[in-house]
Amino acid sequence: MAAPYFTIAPRQYVLCQNEVNMKLYLHQVVQGPNQNQVAVVPSSQPAGFGTIAVNDWTVIDGPNPSANIVARAKGMHIQADQANVGWYTSLLIIFEDGRFKGSSLQALAITASAGELAIIGGTGEFKMARGTIKYKTVLNTPNIESIRELNIQAFYTPETPPTSKETKSLETSATVNIPNVF
């Protein structure tokens, strides 16, 4: 038997985490001059099963469609329920304004009119993010537009340079040996 290509060594240390809570609004426009999603794979199946749409939804700071844009929710959603409305949604919320400009949160879920998305990662200030986005519909004009209130709770690792003591601890953490395959 060949030697394993990795080793795992448990380490115990405290990971510094920050928590952020935000109340924002997602503006989805299905049709019209401000359309921000499009079905790229339509379906003739019941309940639209298999339909795939891509989105570049705006994330705004108030429930009014003309509120300030603070981020964009880019991604796709797939009708993944054969009998009911159940969209598998994967999106990257990319902040365009203020302190978090350039940072992002990655979220996914099976969505309905109200529910919760899982935050599974992030970039920039939200490095290694985890958490949830609870949402509910606050405006719905069928087949035109909707606005969802987003209550975001995320934990993330702040970007700070390690101290010399932390650096030494990091040097002795888990070793991963990956064979060179290129």
MOUR-V215874 format. One line per field, one symbol per residue. ss: DSSP state (a for helix, b for strand, c for the rest). psi: psi as a letter, one per 40 degrees, with the letter a starting at -180 (. if undefined). A space follows every 50 residues. Layout:
ss = ???
psi = ???
//
This chain:
ss = cccccccccccccccccbbbbbbbbbbbbcccccccbbbbbccccaaacc cbbbbbbbbbccccccccbbbbbbbbbbbcccccccbbbbbbbbbccaaa cccbbbbbbbbccbbbbbbbbbbaaacccbbbbbbbbbbbbcccbbbbbb bbbbbbcccccccaaaaaaaaccccccccccc
psi = hiiieiihhiihihhhiihhhihihhhhhdiadfhfihhdgiieiieehe hhiiifiihieiehdeihheiighaiihhehddihghhhhihhhheiade heiihhiiihiadiahihheiiibdfhfiiaihhiihehhhheciihhhh hhhihihigihiiddddddddeahhhhhihe.
//
